[in-house]
């Protein structure tokens, strides 16, 4: 007789309300945590280690720490930077004047 045991990660959604993603600007980011569970025959039984909460976007899969204050309104363009080159953007730019790529917001 043999047993199949091990430790495996399991992702838990902590907050189902969508948040604004700092990378893509869409309200599709969720607060999640990855916990490690002791498994018996591939069934998670006991949580061995509690993971740190993080925010991950369902659309672009960018990950941000929960403690980071990187959440903003996509319409707030006070200090914006280009995600491609990091150049500073002023006003309602649709294309970055530094690299010429389409602008995606990254508030700093």
Jmol script that loads the backbone (N, CA, C; Angstrom):
load data "model"
ATOM      1  N   UNK A   1       0.835  -1.170   0.000  1.00  0.00           N
ATOM      2  CA  UNK A   1       0.000   0.000   0.000  1.00  0.00           C
ATOM      3  C   UNK A   1       0.889   1.245   0.000  1.00  0.00           C
ATOM      4  N   UNK A   2       0.470   2.256  -0.709  1.00  0.00           N
ATOM      5  CA  UNK A   2       1.222   3.497  -0.752  1.00  0.00           C
ATOM      6  C   UNK A   2       0.262   4.686  -0.671  1.00  0.00           C
ATOM      7  N   UNK A   3       0.808   5.813  -0.216  1.00  0.00           N
ATOM      8  CA  UNK A   3       0.030   7.046  -0.085  1.00  0.00           C
ATOM      9  C   UNK A   3       0.604   8.104  -1.015  1.00  0.00           C
ATOM     10  N   UNK A   4      -0.267   8.888  -1.573  1.00  0.00           N
ATOM     11  CA  UNK A   4       0.164  10.015  -2.386  1.00  0.00           C
ATOM     12  C   UNK A   4      -0.082  11.267  -1.558  1.00  0.00           C
ATOM     13  N   UNK A   5       1.007  11.845  -1.061  1.00  0.00           N
ATOM     14  CA  UNK A   5       0.915  13.044  -0.229  1.00  0.00           C
ATOM     15  C   UNK A   5       1.870  14.099  -0.778  1.00  0.00           C
ATOM     16  N   UNK A   6       1.626  15.336  -0.400  1.00  0.00           N
ATOM     17  CA  UNK A   6       2.508  16.414  -0.829  1.00  0.00           C
ATOM     18  C   UNK A   6       1.960  17.765  -0.427  1.00  0.00           C
ATOM     19  N   UNK A   7       2.688  18.784  -0.808  1.00  0.00           N
ATOM     20  CA  UNK A   7       2.291  20.167  -0.540  1.00  0.00           C
ATOM     21  C   UNK A   7       2.074  20.829  -1.886  1.00  0.00           C
ATOM     22  N   UNK A   8       0.941  21.511  -2.036  1.00  0.00           N
ATOM     23  CA  UNK A   8       0.617  22.162  -3.301  1.00  0.00           C
ATOM     24  C   UNK A   8       0.015  23.545  -3.038  1.00  0.00           C
ATOM     25  N   UNK A   9       0.226  24.479  -3.977  1.00  0.00           N
ATOM     26  CA  UNK A   9      -0.351  25.817  -3.827  1.00  0.00           C
ATOM     27  C   UNK A   9      -1.826  25.829  -4.212  1.00  0.00           C
ATOM     28  N   UNK A  10      -2.571  26.734  -3.578  1.00  0.00           N
ATOM     29  CA  UNK A  10      -3.983  26.919  -3.895  1.00  0.00           C
ATOM     30  C   UNK A  10      -4.271  28.411  -3.833  1.00  0.00           C
ATOM     31  N   UNK A  11      -4.815  28.973  -4.910  1.00  0.00           N
ATOM     32  CA  UNK A  11      -5.122  30.398  -4.979  1.00  0.00           C
ATOM     33  C   UNK A  11      -6.503  30.656  -4.418  1.00  0.00           C
ATOM     34  N   UNK A  12      -6.579  31.653  -3.534  1.00  0.00           N
ATOM     35  CA  UNK A  12      -7.844  32.012  -2.905  1.00  0.00           C
ATOM     36  C   UNK A  12      -8.143  33.474  -3.222  1.00  0.00           C
ATOM     37  N   UNK A  13      -9.354  33.760  -3.690  1.00  0.00           N
ATOM     38  CA  UNK A  13      -9.780  35.133  -3.954  1.00  0.00           C
ATOM     39  C   UNK A  13     -10.276  35.723  -2.640  1.00  0.00           C
ATOM     40  N   UNK A  14      -9.638  36.804  -2.187  1.00  0.00           N
ATOM     41  CA  UNK A  14      -9.993  37.421  -0.918  1.00  0.00           C
ATOM     42  C   UNK A  14     -11.090  38.471  -1.061  1.00  0.00           C
ATOM     43  N   UNK A  15     -11.114  39.171  -2.190  1.00  0.00           N
ATOM     44  CA  UNK A  15     -12.109  40.219  -2.416  1.00  0.00           C
ATOM     45  C   UNK A  15     -12.578  40.133  -3.862  1.00  0.00           C
ATOM     46  N   UNK A  16     -13.861  39.892  -4.061  1.00  0.00           N
ATOM     47  CA  UNK A  16     -14.402  39.717  -5.407  1.00  0.00           C
ATOM     48  C   UNK A  16     -14.705  41.034  -6.109  1.00  0.00           C
ATOM     49  N   UNK A  17     -14.655  42.154  -5.397  1.00  0.00           N
ATOM     50  CA  UNK A  17     -14.955  43.437  -6.041  1.00  0.00           C
ATOM     51  C   UNK A  17     -13.771  43.842  -6.927  1.00  0.00           C
ATOM     52  N   UNK A  18     -14.060  44.245  -8.176  1.00  0.00           N
ATOM     53  CA  UNK A  18     -12.973  44.600  -9.094  1.00  0.00           C
ATOM     54  C   UNK A  18     -12.305  45.912  -8.690  1.00  0.00           C
ATOM     55  N   UNK A  19     -11.013  46.001  -8.985  1.00  0.00           N
ATOM     56  CA  UNK A  19     -10.222  47.202  -8.730  1.00  0.00           C
ATOM     57  C   UNK A  19      -9.596  47.648 -10.042  1.00  0.00           C
ATOM     58  N   UNK A  20      -9.161  48.884 -10.078  1.00  0.00           N
ATOM     59  CA  UNK A  20      -8.498  49.406 -11.268  1.00  0.00           C
ATOM     60  C   UNK A  20      -7.074  48.859 -11.321  1.00  0.00           C
ATOM     61  N   UNK A  21      -6.718  48.252 -12.437  1.00  0.00           N
ATOM     62  CA  UNK A  21      -5.372  47.714 -12.633  1.00  0.00           C
ATOM     63  C   UNK A  21      -4.419  48.864 -12.964  1.00  0.00           C
ATOM     64  N   UNK A  22      -3.274  48.977 -12.262  1.00  0.00           N
ATOM     65  CA  UNK A  22      -2.341  50.052 -12.568  1.00  0.00           C
ATOM     66  C   UNK A  22      -1.640  49.881 -13.917  1.00  0.00           C
ATOM     67  N   UNK A  23      -1.616  48.687 -14.459  1.00  0.00           N
ATOM     68  CA  UNK A  23      -0.931  48.458 -15.730  1.00  0.00           C
ATOM     69  C   UNK A  23      -1.823  48.741 -16.933  1.00  0.00           C
ATOM     70  N   UNK A  24      -3.028  48.168 -16.968  1.00  0.00           N
ATOM     71  CA  UNK A  24      -3.888  48.321 -18.145  1.00  0.00           C
ATOM     72  C   UNK A  24      -5.021  49.322 -17.948  1.00  0.00           C
ATOM     73  N   UNK A  25      -5.310  49.718 -16.706  1.00  0.00           N
ATOM     74  CA  UNK A  25      -6.340  50.723 -16.453  1.00  0.00           C
ATOM     75  C   UNK A  25      -7.758  50.189 -16.441  1.00  0.00           C
ATOM     76  N   UNK A  26      -7.946  48.880 -16.569  1.00  0.00           N
ATOM     77  CA  UNK A  26      -9.282  48.297 -16.562  1.00  0.00           C
ATOM     78  C   UNK A  26      -9.657  47.854 -15.149  1.00  0.00           C
ATOM     79  N   UNK A  27     -10.918  47.847 -14.846  1.00  0.00           N
ATOM     80  CA  UNK A  27     -11.393  47.432 -13.518  1.00  0.00           C
ATOM     81  C   UNK A  27     -11.570  45.918 -13.496  1.00  0.00           C
ATOM     82  N   UNK A  28     -10.449  45.194 -13.612  1.00  0.00           N
ATOM     83  CA  UNK A  28     -10.495  43.738 -13.622  1.00  0.00           C
ATOM     84  C   UNK A  28      -9.448  43.124 -12.700  1.00  0.00           C
ATOM     85  N   UNK A  29      -8.930  43.909 -11.758  1.00  0.00           N
ATOM     86  CA  UNK A  29      -7.937  43.398 -10.816  1.00  0.00           C
ATOM     87  C   UNK A  29      -8.645  42.887  -9.563  1.00  0.00           C
ATOM     88  N   UNK A  30      -8.168  41.790  -9.006  1.00  0.00           N
ATOM     89  CA  UNK A  30      -8.773  41.179  -7.822  1.00  0.00           C
ATOM     90  C   UNK A  30      -7.699  40.928  -6.759  1.00  0.00           C
ATOM     91  N   UNK A  31      -8.114  40.974  -5.495  1.00  0.00           N
ATOM     92  CA  UNK A  31      -7.230  40.686  -4.377  1.00  0.00           C
ATOM     93  C   UNK A  31      -7.216  39.177  -4.153  1.00  0.00           C
ATOM     94  N   UNK A  32      -6.022  38.569  -4.232  1.00  0.00           N
ATOM     95  CA  UNK A  32      -5.889  37.122  -4.101  1.00  0.00           C
ATOM     96  C   UNK A  32      -4.732  36.788  -3.164  1.00  0.00           C
ATOM     97  N   UNK A  33      -4.635  35.506  -2.807  1.00  0.00           N
ATOM     98  CA  UNK A  33      -3.554  35.001  -1.965  1.00  0.00           C
ATOM     99  C   UNK A  33      -3.295  33.550  -2.365  1.00  0.00           C
ATOM    100  N   UNK A  34      -2.029  33.147  -2.372  1.00  0.00           N
ATOM    101  CA  UNK A  34      -1.671  31.762  -2.674  1.00  0.00           C
ATOM    102  C   UNK A  34      -1.219  31.111  -1.377  1.00  0.00           C
ATOM    103  N   UNK A  35      -1.984  30.118  -0.915  1.00  0.00           N
ATOM    104  CA  UNK A  35      -1.667  29.377   0.298  1.00  0.00           C
ATOM    105  C   UNK A  35      -1.127  28.002  -0.079  1.00  0.00           C
ATOM    106  N   UNK A  36      -0.273  27.452   0.777  1.00  0.00           N
ATOM    107  CA  UNK A  36       0.246  26.093   0.571  1.00  0.00           C
ATOM    108  C   UNK A  36      -0.550  25.126   1.443  1.00  0.00           C
ATOM    109  N   UNK A  37      -1.018  24.045   0.826  1.00  0.00           N
ATOM    110  CA  UNK A  37      -1.839  23.048   1.525  1.00  0.00           C
ATOM    111  C   UNK A  37      -1.184  21.682   1.489  1.00  0.00           C
ATOM    112  N   UNK A  38      -1.336  20.952   2.581  1.00  0.00           N
ATOM    113  CA  UNK A  38      -0.940  19.548   2.634  1.00  0.00           C
ATOM    114  C   UNK A  38      -2.023  18.742   1.927  1.00  0.00           C
ATOM    115  N   UNK A  39      -1.639  17.958   0.919  1.00  0.00           N
ATOM    116  CA  UNK A  39      -2.585  17.176   0.121  1.00  0.00           C
ATOM    117  C   UNK A  39      -2.455  15.692   0.418  1.00  0.00           C
ATOM    118  N   UNK A  40      -3.577  15.019   0.424  1.00  0.00           N
ATOM    119  CA  UNK A  40      -3.621  13.569   0.528  1.00  0.00           C
ATOM    120  C   UNK A  40      -4.449  13.079  -0.647  1.00  0.00           C
ATOM    121  N   UNK A  41      -3.830  12.318  -1.532  1.00  0.00           N
ATOM    122  CA  UNK A  41      -4.477  11.863  -2.768  1.00  0.00           C
ATOM    123  C   UNK A  41      -5.041  13.047  -3.556  1.00  0.00           C
ATOM    124  N   UNK A  42      -4.249  14.123  -3.673  1.00  0.00           N
ATOM    125  CA  UNK A  42      -4.562  15.327  -4.438  1.00  0.00           C
ATOM    126  C   UNK A  42      -5.735  16.124  -3.869  1.00  0.00           C
ATOM    127  N   UNK A  43      -6.112  15.883  -2.624  1.00  0.00           N
ATOM    128  CA  UNK A  43      -7.178  16.632  -1.957  1.00  0.00           C
ATOM    129  C   UNK A  43      -6.532  17.519  -0.889  1.00  0.00           C
ATOM    130  N   UNK A  44      -6.694  18.873  -1.005  1.00  0.00           N
ATOM    131  CA  UNK A  44      -6.104  19.753   0.005  1.00  0.00           C
ATOM    132  C   UNK A  44      -6.797  19.573   1.350  1.00  0.00           C
ATOM    133  N   UNK A  45      -5.999  19.264   2.388  1.00  0.00           N
ATOM    134  CA  UNK A  45      -6.567  19.004   3.708  1.00  0.00           C
ATOM    135  C   UNK A  45      -6.262  20.105   4.715  1.00  0.00           C
ATOM    136  N   UNK A  46      -4.990  20.438   4.874  1.00  0.00           N
ATOM    137  CA  UNK A  46      -4.569  21.363   5.922  1.00  0.00           C
ATOM    138  C   UNK A  46      -3.706  22.465   5.310  1.00  0.00           C
ATOM    139  N   UNK A  47      -4.030  23.732   5.657  1.00  0.00           N
ATOM    140  CA  UNK A  47      -3.191  24.836   5.195  1.00  0.00           C
ATOM    141  C   UNK A  47      -1.892  24.825   5.998  1.00  0.00           C
ATOM    142  N   UNK A  48      -0.768  24.734   5.275  1.00  0.00           N
ATOM    143  CA  UNK A  48       0.543  24.677   5.901  1.00  0.00           C
ATOM    144  C   UNK A  48       1.142  26.075   6.008  1.00  0.00           C
ATOM    145  N   UNK A  49       0.979  26.879   4.974  1.00  0.00           N
ATOM    146  CA  UNK A  49       1.549  28.218   4.947  1.00  0.00           C
ATOM    147  C   UNK A  49       0.548  29.183   4.335  1.00  0.00           C
ATOM    148  N   UNK A  50       0.345  30.311   5.005  1.00  0.00           N
ATOM    149  CA  UNK A  50      -0.549  31.357   4.511  1.00  0.00           C
ATOM    150  C   UNK A  50       0.287  32.337   3.695  1.00  0.00           C
ATOM    151  N   UNK A  51      -0.108  32.571   2.453  1.00  0.00           N
ATOM    152  CA  UNK A  51       0.628  33.461   1.570  1.00  0.00           C
ATOM    153  C   UNK A  51       0.317  34.922   1.816  1.00  0.00           C
ATOM    154  N   UNK A  52       1.079  35.784   1.157  1.00  0.00           N
ATOM    155  CA  UNK A  52       0.877  37.230   1.243  1.00  0.00           C
ATOM    156  C   UNK A  52      -0.180  37.648   0.213  1.00  0.00           C
ATOM    157  N   UNK A  53      -1.084  38.547   0.593  1.00  0.00           N
ATOM    158  CA  UNK A  53      -2.083  39.026  -0.375  1.00  0.00           C
ATOM    159  C   UNK A  53      -1.422  39.845  -1.484  1.00  0.00           C
ATOM    160  N   UNK A  54      -1.955  39.728  -2.675  1.00  0.00           N
ATOM    161  CA  UNK A  54      -1.492  40.507  -3.812  1.00  0.00           C
ATOM    162  C   UNK A  54      -2.679  40.787  -4.714  1.00  0.00           C
ATOM    163  N   UNK A  55      -2.502  41.696  -5.627  1.00  0.00           N
ATOM    164  CA  UNK A  55      -3.568  42.062  -6.553  1.00  0.00           C
ATOM    165  C   UNK A  55      -3.114  41.667  -7.946  1.00  0.00           C
ATOM    166  N   UNK A  56      -3.952  40.920  -8.649  1.00  0.00           N
ATOM    167  CA  UNK A  56      -3.626  40.468  -9.997  1.00  0.00           C
ATOM    168  C   UNK A  56      -4.779  40.830 -10.925  1.00  0.00           C
ATOM    169  N   UNK A  57      -4.431  41.299 -12.099  1.00  0.00           N
ATOM    170  CA  UNK A  57      -5.430  41.679 -13.099  1.00  0.00           C
ATOM    171  C   UNK A  57      -5.847  40.431 -13.875  1.00  0.00           C
ATOM    172  N   UNK A  58      -7.148  40.235 -14.024  1.00  0.00           N
ATOM    173  CA  UNK A  58      -7.654  39.090 -14.787  1.00  0.00           C
ATOM    174  C   UNK A  58      -7.368  39.250 -16.279  1.00  0.00           C
ATOM    175  N   UNK A  59      -7.229  40.478 -16.746  1.00  0.00           N
ATOM    176  CA  UNK A  59      -7.040  40.749 -18.169  1.00  0.00           C
ATOM    177  C   UNK A  59      -5.564  40.661 -18.586  1.00  0.00           C
ATOM    178  N   UNK A  60      -4.713  41.508 -17.951  1.00  0.00           N
ATOM    179  CA  UNK A  60      -3.305  41.569 -18.374  1.00  0.00           C
ATOM    180  C   UNK A  60      -2.381  40.748 -17.490  1.00  0.00           C
ATOM    181  N   UNK A  61      -2.904  40.185 -16.396  1.00  0.00           N
ATOM    182  CA  UNK A  61      -2.173  39.339 -15.458  1.00  0.00           C
ATOM    183  C   UNK A  61      -0.991  40.042 -14.797  1.00  0.00           C
ATOM    184  N   UNK A  62      -1.063  41.368 -14.674  1.00  0.00           N
ATOM    185  CA  UNK A  62      -0.019  42.098 -13.952  1.00  0.00           C
ATOM    186  C   UNK A  62      -0.274  41.959 -12.460  1.00  0.00           C
ATOM    187  N   UNK A  63       0.796  41.799 -11.683  1.00  0.00           N
ATOM    188  CA  UNK A  63       0.696  41.563 -10.242  1.00  0.00           C
ATOM    189  C   UNK A  63       1.231  42.778  -9.504  1.00  0.00           C
ATOM    190  N   UNK A  64       0.478  43.211  -8.487  1.00  0.00           N
ATOM    191  CA  UNK A  64       0.861  44.345  -7.658  1.00  0.00           C
ATOM    192  C   UNK A  64       0.688  43.948  -6.199  1.00  0.00           C
ATOM    193  N   UNK A  65       1.582  44.430  -5.356  1.00  0.00           N
ATOM    194  CA  UNK A  65       1.467  44.175  -3.925  1.00  0.00           C
ATOM    195  C   UNK A  65       0.235  44.868  -3.374  1.00  0.00           C
ATOM    196  N   UNK A  66      -0.408  44.261  -2.395  1.00  0.00           N
ATOM    197  CA  UNK A  66      -1.606  44.853  -1.808  1.00  0.00           C
ATOM    198  C   UNK A  66      -1.280  46.169  -1.114  1.00  0.00           C
ATOM    199  N   UNK A  67      -0.092  46.289  -0.542  1.00  0.00           N
ATOM    200  CA  UNK A  67       0.274  47.486   0.209  1.00  0.00           C
ATOM    201  C   UNK A  67       0.667  48.642  -0.696  1.00  0.00           C
ATOM    202  N   UNK A  68       0.946  48.381  -1.965  1.00  0.00           N
ATOM    203  CA  UNK A  68       1.314  49.443  -2.887  1.00  0.00           C
ATOM    204  C   UNK A  68       0.101  50.304  -3.198  1.00  0.00           C
ATOM    205  N   UNK A  69       0.280  51.595  -3.126  1.00  0.00           N
ATOM    206  CA  UNK A  69      -0.834  52.493  -3.438  1.00  0.00           C
ATOM    207  C   UNK A  69      -0.785  52.830  -4.921  1.00  0.00           C
ATOM    208  N   UNK A  70      -0.823  51.820  -5.772  1.00  0.00           N
ATOM    209  CA  UNK A  70      -0.749  52.018  -7.211  1.00  0.00           C
ATOM    210  C   UNK A  70      -2.106  52.074  -7.869  1.00  0.00           C
ATOM    211  N   UNK A  71      -3.158  52.258  -7.106  1.00  0.00           N
ATOM    212  CA  UNK A  71      -4.491  52.284  -7.679  1.00  0.00           C
ATOM    213  C   UNK A  71      -4.919  53.711  -7.887  1.00  0.00           C
ATOM    214  N   UNK A  72      -5.482  53.953  -9.031  1.00  0.00           N
ATOM    215  CA  UNK A  72      -5.839  55.302  -9.411  1.00  0.00           C
ATOM    216  C   UNK A  72      -7.026  55.247 -10.339  1.00  0.00           C
ATOM    217  N   UNK A  73      -7.584  56.380 -10.566  1.00  0.00           N
ATOM    218  CA  UNK A  73      -8.638  56.480 -11.564  1.00  0.00           C
ATOM    219  C   UNK A  73      -7.969  56.589 -12.927  1.00  0.00           C
ATOM    220  N   UNK A  74      -8.434  55.870 -13.936  1.00  0.00           N
ATOM    221  CA  UNK A  74      -7.798  55.956 -15.244  1.00  0.00           C
ATOM    222  C   UNK A  74      -7.949  57.333 -15.872  1.00  0.00           C
ATOM    223  N   UNK A  75      -8.815  58.174 -15.326  1.00  0.00           N
ATOM    224  CA  UNK A  75      -9.026  59.512 -15.858  1.00  0.00           C
ATOM    225  C   UNK A  75      -8.136  60.532 -15.170  1.00  0.00           C
ATOM    226  N   UNK A  76      -7.398  60.129 -14.137  1.00  0.00           N
ATOM    227  CA  UNK A  76      -6.508  61.013 -13.407  1.00  0.00           C
ATOM    228  C   UNK A  76      -5.141  60.976 -14.081  1.00  0.00           C
ATOM    229  N   UNK A  77      -4.807  62.019 -14.824  1.00  0.00           N
ATOM    230  CA  UNK A  77      -3.558  62.025 -15.578  1.00  0.00           C
ATOM    231  C   UNK A  77      -2.628  63.127 -15.086  1.00  0.00           C
ATOM    232  N   UNK A  78      -2.541  63.344 -13.779  1.00  0.00           N
ATOM    233  CA  UNK A  78      -1.682  64.389 -13.234  1.00  0.00           C
ATOM    234  C   UNK A  78      -0.220  64.091 -13.545  1.00  0.00           C
ATOM    235  N   UNK A  79       0.257  62.933 -13.118  1.00  0.00           N
ATOM    236  CA  UNK A  79       1.630  62.513 -13.368  1.00  0.00           C
ATOM    237  C   UNK A  79       1.569  61.137 -14.006  1.00  0.00           C
ATOM    238  N   UNK A  80       1.644  61.082 -15.293  1.00  0.00           N
ATOM    239  CA  UNK A  80       1.596  59.776 -15.933  1.00  0.00           C
ATOM    240  C   UNK A  80       2.917  59.502 -16.638  1.00  0.00           C
ATOM    241  N   UNK A  81       3.214  58.209 -16.793  1.00  0.00           N
ATOM    242  CA  UNK A  81       4.445  57.766 -17.450  1.00  0.00           C
ATOM    243  C   UNK A  81       4.087  56.715 -18.489  1.00  0.00           C
ATOM    244  N   UNK A  82       4.883  56.658 -19.520  1.00  0.00           N
ATOM    245  CA  UNK A  82       4.713  55.655 -20.565  1.00  0.00           C
ATOM    246  C   UNK A  82       5.199  54.306 -20.039  1.00  0.00           C
ATOM    247  N   UNK A  83       4.402  53.258 -20.238  1.00  0.00           N
ATOM    248  CA  UNK A  83       4.808  51.916 -19.804  1.00  0.00           C
ATOM    249  C   UNK A  83       5.938  51.357 -20.658  1.00  0.00           C
ATOM    250  N   UNK A  84       6.071  51.820 -21.884  1.00  0.00           N
ATOM    251  CA  UNK A  84       7.107  51.290 -22.768  1.00  0.00           C
ATOM    252  C   UNK A  84       8.487  51.862 -22.465  1.00  0.00           C
ATOM    253  N   UNK A  85       8.585  53.204 -22.404  1.00  0.00           N
ATOM    254  CA  UNK A  85       9.907  53.824 -22.227  1.00  0.00           C
ATOM    255  C   UNK A  85      10.074  54.536 -20.886  1.00  0.00           C
ATOM    256  N   UNK A  86       8.984  54.780 -20.152  1.00  0.00           N
ATOM    257  CA  UNK A  86       9.073  55.450 -18.858  1.00  0.00           C
ATOM    258  C   UNK A  86       9.094  56.961 -18.949  1.00  0.00           C
ATOM    259  N   UNK A  87       8.894  57.509 -20.139  1.00  0.00           N
ATOM    260  CA  UNK A  87       8.904  58.957 -20.319  1.00  0.00           C
ATOM    261  C   UNK A  87       7.705  59.624 -19.657  1.00  0.00           C
ATOM    262  N   UNK A  88       7.895  60.874 -19.204  1.00  0.00           N
ATOM    263  CA  UNK A  88       6.828  61.618 -18.546  1.00  0.00           C
ATOM    264  C   UNK A  88       5.842  62.126 -19.588  1.00  0.00           C
ATOM    265  N   UNK A  89       4.558  61.990 -19.282  1.00  0.00           N
ATOM    266  CA  UNK A  89       3.502  62.414 -20.196  1.00  0.00           C
ATOM    267  C   UNK A  89       2.675  63.516 -19.549  1.00  0.00           C
ATOM    268  N   UNK A  90       2.353  64.529 -20.322  1.00  0.00           N
ATOM    269  CA  UNK A  90       1.497  65.617 -19.869  1.00  0.00           C
ATOM    270  C   UNK A  90       0.265  65.672 -20.758  1.00  0.00           C
ATOM    271  N   UNK A  91      -0.888  65.948 -20.151  1.00  0.00           N
ATOM    272  CA  UNK A  91      -2.102  66.137 -20.934  1.00  0.00           C
ATOM    273  C   UNK A  91      -2.750  64.847 -21.380  1.00  0.00           C
ATOM    274  N   UNK A  92      -3.453  64.930 -22.482  1.00  0.00           N
ATOM    275  CA  UNK A  92      -4.250  63.818 -23.008  1.00  0.00           C
ATOM    276  C   UNK A  92      -3.554  63.130 -24.177  1.00  0.00           C
ATOM    277  N   UNK A  93      -2.310  62.698 -23.996  1.00  0.00           N
ATOM    278  CA  UNK A  93      -1.579  62.048 -25.070  1.00  0.00           C
ATOM    279  C   UNK A  93      -2.179  60.687 -25.392  1.00  0.00           C
ATOM    280  N   UNK A  94      -2.277  60.389 -26.684  1.00  0.00           N
ATOM    281  CA  UNK A  94      -2.681  59.053 -27.106  1.00  0.00           C
ATOM    282  C   UNK A  94      -1.454  58.232 -27.500  1.00  0.00           C
ATOM    283  N   UNK A  95      -0.366  58.939 -27.885  1.00  0.00           N
ATOM    284  CA  UNK A  95       0.889  58.296 -28.237  1.00  0.00           C
ATOM    285  C   UNK A  95       2.017  58.989 -27.471  1.00  0.00           C
ATOM    286  N   UNK A  96       2.996  58.227 -27.056  1.00  0.00           N
ATOM    287  CA  UNK A  96       4.122  58.762 -26.300  1.00  0.00           C
ATOM    288  C   UNK A  96       5.004  59.622 -27.210  1.00  0.00           C
ATOM    289  N   UNK A  97       5.319  60.873 -26.797  1.00  0.00           N
ATOM    290  CA  UNK A  97       6.184  61.710 -27.633  1.00  0.00           C
ATOM    291  C   UNK A  97       7.647  61.251 -27.619  1.00  0.00           C
ATOM    292  N   UNK A  98       8.019  60.378 -26.683  1.00  0.00           N
ATOM    293  CA  UNK A  98       9.398  59.904 -26.578  1.00  0.00           C
ATOM    294  C   UNK A  98       9.669  58.675 -27.441  1.00  0.00           C
ATOM    295  N   UNK A  99       8.737  57.695 -27.424  1.00  0.00           N
ATOM    296  CA  UNK A  99       8.976  56.453 -28.161  1.00  0.00           C
ATOM    297  C   UNK A  99       7.958  56.222 -29.279  1.00  0.00           C
ATOM    298  N   UNK A 100       6.846  56.958 -29.276  1.00  0.00           N
ATOM    299  CA  UNK A 100       5.866  56.845 -30.351  1.00  0.00           C
ATOM    300  C   UNK A 100       4.855  55.707 -30.185  1.00  0.00           C
ATOM    301  N   UNK A 101       4.936  54.971 -29.080  1.00  0.00           N
ATOM    302  CA  UNK A 101       4.006  53.844 -28.857  1.00  0.00           C
ATOM    303  C   UNK A 101       2.704  54.338 -28.238  1.00  0.00           C
ATOM    304  N   UNK A 102       1.592  53.599 -28.417  1.00  0.00           N
ATOM    305  CA  UNK A 102       0.317  54.001 -27.786  1.00  0.00           C
ATOM    306  C   UNK A 102       0.461  54.077 -26.261  1.00  0.00           C
ATOM    307  N   UNK A 103      -0.172  55.078 -25.683  1.00  0.00           N
ATOM    308  CA  UNK A 103      -0.034  55.336 -24.254  1.00  0.00           C
ATOM    309  C   UNK A 103      -0.935  54.423 -23.455  1.00  0.00           C
ATOM    310  N   UNK A 104      -0.361  53.745 -22.445  1.00  0.00           N
ATOM    311  CA  UNK A 104      -1.111  53.043 -21.404  1.00  0.00           C
ATOM    312  C   UNK A 104      -0.678  53.687 -20.117  1.00  0.00           C
ATOM    313  N   UNK A 105      -1.628  53.995 -19.254  1.00  0.00           N
ATOM    314  CA  UNK A 105      -1.335  54.750 -18.039  1.00  0.00           C
ATOM    315  C   UNK A 105      -0.506  53.982 -17.042  1.00  0.00           C
ATOM    316  N   UNK A 106       0.421  54.704 -16.397  1.00  0.00           N
ATOM    317  CA  UNK A 106       1.207  54.203 -15.274  1.00  0.00           C
ATOM    318  C   UNK A 106       1.448  55.397 -14.358  1.00  0.00           C
ATOM    319  N   UNK A 107       0.584  55.612 -13.391  1.00  0.00           N
ATOM    320  CA  UNK A 107       0.649  56.768 -12.506  1.00  0.00           C
ATOM    321  C   UNK A 107       1.772  56.591 -11.496  1.00  0.00           C
ATOM    322  N   UNK A 108       2.551  57.635 -11.289  1.00  0.00           N
ATOM    323  CA  UNK A 108       3.626  57.569 -10.290  1.00  0.00           C
ATOM    324  C   UNK A 108       3.589  58.788  -9.391  1.00  0.00           C
TER     325      UNK A 108
END
end "model"
wireframe off; spacefill off
backbone 0.3
color backbone group
